[in-house]
Amino acid sequence: CSKEGIMLQGMDEFHISLVEFFLSKRSFESYALCHDLCMSLPIDSLATVLKKANDDDVCTLKAGHKAKVLTVAIETRDQPWLVSKHDVPFIDLGSEYLVISRIPYDAKITVWSTRFARLAHELHQLSGSLDIQIIHEGARFTALDEGSGKKGCFIFRRAKVVDEYRDSEDDEPAGAIIHEFHRYFHKATSLRVSTKYLVHASKRAPLSSKVSVLMKEDQPLLVQYDFYEGVLKFYIAPRIAD
Amino acid sequence: MKQQGRLDGFFTVK
């Protein structure tokens, strides 16, 4: 927790994917902080507690100086005398916050998140890994099923007129879009990553209608959802192509 | 150290 908001970070046990979720303080009704605070929490316990809250309930998260638990108070909005309190004990993860050094990415594309979810799901049916290539003209996501020889490919061509699709965000356009493609393209880049982890990342589509994919050779793939209250980032380790 | 298919080596600990 910092004066800007709350940053959550988690990594899977195989160290293939790191998730960062930033929630700005402006997304809270009130946000008070005396000093920066770093807590390690078992995500299962936190999720179990937060699921006890209904959509309209008010959740208050509290942790004191040198606290050993995060206290979550859940109250019903129109019945403020009804409050349930739950403690989530801290755990020792043996490490502090992880930082991925800021790197200049070679290429970035932004596409509809529902379309991205579909491609991740369909390519995952074919293979455990996929190749992503971004070249000047567009982007290509390819997976090969080595058993059957079947190859799946999704191609996104650079939108000629970026503004063309801006008025129709509710409808998925027939042609794929790549927003601001030209601004972020420096050189042709390709990466091979696990489809399983791309599927995980693509399931966050409800957060934002658009998702960005950022790449630099031999660096983790970055899948990023930007939304008003914050940002969700997935870093996925690159697989070195044979 | 960077390992094939893993994120180890890409991070610094703050």
Interface residues (C-beta under 8 A of the other chain):
Chain A: M11 F14 H15 I16 S17 L18 S95 E96 Y97 L98 V99 I100 S101 S194 Q219 P220 Y235 A237 P238 R239 I240
Chain B: Q4 G5 R6 L7 D8 F10 F11 T12 V13 K14
